[in-house]
Amino acid sequence: QLELVESGGGLVQPGGSLRLSCVASGSTLADYAVGWFRQAPGKEREGVLCLESSGGLTIYADSGKGRFTISRDNAKNTVYLQMNSLKPEDTAVYYCAARNLYCPTPYYAMDYWGKGTLVNVPS
């Protein structure tokens, strides 16, 4: 059973940066596609970015284009989301999730989910 725990969220001013981490346990993260998703206040959850086991990238939304980067360190069983030039519209609970090998369409077909970490960018 794969367990996922996010960390790194918090309060950040517009234009600032955060790096979110998601640590996996119970299995080897290298065998999974893993991605980041978010749910803003009053909105539905949306996919952001996803990395397949082979390294292929899936972009679910362009809202973070040029600002967000997903990466993984298989030796540490960890996936990261680097967020730069943050905007108030980025305020959301951010989740990591995983599925065997491939990034799914739609995003919510992911099999394993963390409980999220809050990113708050005030207006």
TIMILO-409762 format. One record per residue (C-alpha): residue number from 1; x, y, z; residue in one letter. Coordinates in steps of 0.2 Angstrom, whole numbers, padded with zeros to 4 digits. Example, Ala and Ser with C-alpha at 12.3 -4.5 7.8 and 13.67 -1.06 7.14 Angstrom:
BEGIN
R   nr   east  north     up  rest
R    1   0062  -0022   0039     A
R    2   0068  -0005   0036     S
% end
This chain:
BEGIN
R   nr   east  north     up  rest
R    1   0000   0000   0000     Q
R    2   0007   0017  -0005     L
R    3   0006   0031   0008     E
R    4   0008   0049   0003     L
R    5   0012   0064   0014     V
R    6   0013   0082   0008     E
R    7   0022   0096   0017     S
R    8   0029   0114   0013     G
R    9   0013   0124   0012     G
R   10   0010   0140   0021     G
R   11   0008   0159   0019     L
R   12   0018   0167   0005     V
R   13   0016   0185  -0002     Q
R   14   0013   0188  -0020     P
R   15   0028   0185  -0031     G
R   16   0036   0173  -0018     G
R   17   0041   0155  -0020     S
R   18   0037   0139  -0011     L
R   19   0043   0121  -0014     R
R   20   0031   0107  -0009     L
R   21   0037   0090  -0005     S
R   22   0027   0073  -0005     C
R   23   0036   0058   0003     V
R   24   0030   0041  -0001     A
R   25   0031   0026   0010     S
R   26   0025   0008   0009     G
R   27   0031   0005  -0009     S
R   28   0044   0011  -0022     T
R   29   0039   0028  -0029     L
R   30   0049   0025  -0045     A
R   31   0036   0012  -0050     D
R   32   0022   0025  -0051     Y
R   33   0016   0040  -0060     A
R   34   0015   0054  -0048     V
R   35   0007   0072  -0049     G
R   36   0001   0087  -0040     W
R   37  -0017   0094  -0040     F
R   38  -0025   0108  -0031     R
R   39  -0042   0114  -0025     Q
R   40  -0045   0133  -0023     A
R   41  -0059   0140  -0011     P
R   42  -0076   0137  -0019     G
R   43  -0069   0128  -0034     K
R   44  -0067   0110  -0040     E
R   45  -0051   0101  -0038     R
R   46  -0040   0102  -0054     E
R   47  -0024   0094  -0060     G
R   48  -0008   0103  -0062     V
R   49   0007   0093  -0067     L
R   50   0011   0074  -0067     C
R   51   0027   0064  -0070     L
R   52   0025   0046  -0077     E
R   53   0036   0032  -0071     S
R   54   0047   0034  -0087     S
R   55   0049   0053  -0084     G
R   56   0035   0058  -0097     G
R   57   0027   0075  -0092     L
R   58   0008   0078  -0092     T
R   59   0002   0096  -0091     I
R   60  -0016   0096  -0084     Y
R   61  -0018   0115  -0084     A
R   62  -0008   0130  -0090     D
R   63  -0011   0141  -0075     S
R   64   0007   0137  -0069     G
R   65   0016   0138  -0085     K
R   66   0033   0145  -0083     G
R   67   0031   0146  -0064     R
R   68   0028   0128  -0058     F
R   69   0040   0113  -0060     T
R   70   0038   0095  -0055     I
R   71   0052   0084  -0051     S
R   72   0056   0068  -0042     R
R   73   0070   0060  -0032     D
R   74   0067   0041  -0033     N
R   75   0081   0038  -0020     A
R   76   0072   0048  -0007     K
R   77   0055   0042  -0013     N
R   78   0050   0060  -0014     T
R   79   0041   0071  -0027     V
R   80   0042   0090  -0027     Y
R   81   0033   0105  -0034     L
R   82   0043   0121  -0036     Q
R   83   0031   0136  -0036     M
R   84   0038   0153  -0041     N
R   85   0030   0170  -0044     S
R   86   0015   0165  -0034     L
R   87  -0001   0174  -0037     K
R   88  -0017   0175  -0026     P
R   89  -0026   0164  -0038     E
R   90  -0014   0150  -0033     D
R   91  -0021   0149  -0016     T
R   92  -0027   0131  -0014     A
R   93  -0025   0115  -0005     V
R   94  -0012   0106  -0014     Y
R   95  -0012   0087  -0015     Y
R   96   0000   0074  -0022     C
R   97  -0007   0058  -0030     A
R   98   0000   0042  -0038     A
R   99  -0005   0028  -0050     R
R  100   0004   0014  -0058     N
R  101   0016   0019  -0072     L
R  102   0005   0032  -0081     Y
R  103  -0003   0049  -0078     C
R  104  -0022   0046  -0080     P
R  105  -0035   0056  -0090     T
R  106  -0045   0062  -0081     P
R  107  -0034   0066  -0067     Y
R  108  -0045   0060  -0053     Y
R  109  -0042   0042  -0059     A
R  110  -0026   0042  -0048     M
R  111  -0027   0028  -0035     D
R  112  -0017   0035  -0020     Y
R  113  -0019   0052  -0013     W
R  114  -0011   0062   0001     G
R  115  -0021   0073   0013     K
R  116  -0015   0090   0006     G
R  117  -0005   0105   0011     T
R  118  -0012   0123   0011     L
R  119  -0004   0137   0001     V
R  120  -0011   0154   0005     N
R  121  -0006   0169  -0006     V
R  122  -0016   0184   0000     P
R  123  -0022   0198  -0012     S
% end
